[in-house]
Every structure is written in structure tokens, then in C-alpha cells.
Amino acid sequence: MQDLIIVGAGGFGRELLQWIKDINRVEPKWNILGFIDDNLNSLDNLSCDSKVIGTIEDCQPKDGQCFVMGIANPSLKESITRELKTRGAHFVSIIHPTAIVADNAKIGEGIVMYPNSILSVNTVVGDFVTVLSSGIGHDAVIGDYCTISSLCDITGGVRLGN
């Protein structure tokens, strides 16, 4: 199992924790180390079995650690990702077991796909895209750092920029 750190302990990060647990139920893959978040108290008074293990600002990635982006705000997601990558962070994609990815869909680095998300045929999805239980239709192109919120339908041929 690979060590995994979730970047951001807000609502999206905590939902992501659940989807990672769902993956582990199907095939044990991730050793969840916890969250990094600049608000060390972000989990106070919340039910969560993982902890904030440090701040984003102070994070120094170690060999063998993987990261996943648990922040949905596109501009914040981009700036934090770029900063962590300059320190050597290695990001992975998290694709829920119920998500559907067409054989010829092209996906970038660090994608997150929630339950029941769909990437149809000949879709192109950029780096650090988040798809929250939504569908991306045939031949659509989604730019880097986009967040597609729940129950959206990006129909065939649509192009979204970064």
C-alpha cells in the first residue's frame, strides 16, 4: 500500500477520504496518513477518523509519499498544487470504483472522480480536474484545474478552458 496525504481537510477533502476508503474496500491500495491543511483546527467538532498531520505551508514531501488534491476551488487548487510540486510532491489520481472511464478517454495528472462520474468516449480531461458525480460527454475537452460540481452534464463536444 502507498502512503497517501490528502491536501485540504474541508468538506471536499473529507468526502475524498470516504471515496479513498471505498477504493480500499475493493482493493487495499492506500495507507491514508491524514490531511495537510493550513487550518490545524479544521476538523475540530467533526466526526473524522483521520487527522490534520501538518500545514500545507510547512509540508516537505518525503520519498514514497503520494498526495491527492482535496480542494475544489480552481485557483486555490492550482496555486497549492504548483507550490507542493516545486517541493517534490507526487500527486495521484483517485477514481471511485463506480466511476466509468471510457477506454479511449485521456486523463491528466491528479484527477479526482467521485462516485458515478462518467468520462465518455474520446474525452480529454486536463490535470487536477475534479469531477463530482457528473457526466462528461463524448469528445468534450476539460482544461486543467477545473471542478465539475455534482449533477452537472457536460455534453458532447463541449470545451472548458483551464
Secondary structure as GFF3:
##gff-version 3
##sequence-region A 1 162
A	DSSP	beta_strand	2	7	.	.	.	ID=ss1
A	DSSP	alpha_helix	11	26	.	.	.	ID=ss2
A	DSSP	beta_strand	30	36	.	.	.	ID=ss3
A	DSSP	beta_strand	52	54	.	.	.	ID=ss4
A	DSSP	beta_strand	65	69	.	.	.	ID=ss5
A	DSSP	alpha_helix	74	86	.	.	.	ID=ss6
A	DSSP	beta_strand	94	95	.	.	.	ID=ss7
A	DSSP	beta_strand	100	101	.	.	.	ID=ss8
A	DSSP	beta_strand	106	107	.	.	.	ID=ss9
A	DSSP	beta_strand	112	113	.	.	.	ID=ss10
A	DSSP	beta_strand	118	119	.	.	.	ID=ss11
A	DSSP	beta_strand	124	125	.	.	.	ID=ss12
A	DSSP	beta_strand	130	131	.	.	.	ID=ss13
A	DSSP	beta_strand	135	136	.	.	.	ID=ss14
A	DSSP	beta_strand	141	142	.	.	.	ID=ss15
A	DSSP	beta_strand	147	148	.	.	.	ID=ss16
A	DSSP	beta_strand	153	154	.	.	.	ID=ss17
A	DSSP	beta_strand	159	160	.	.	.	ID=ss18
###
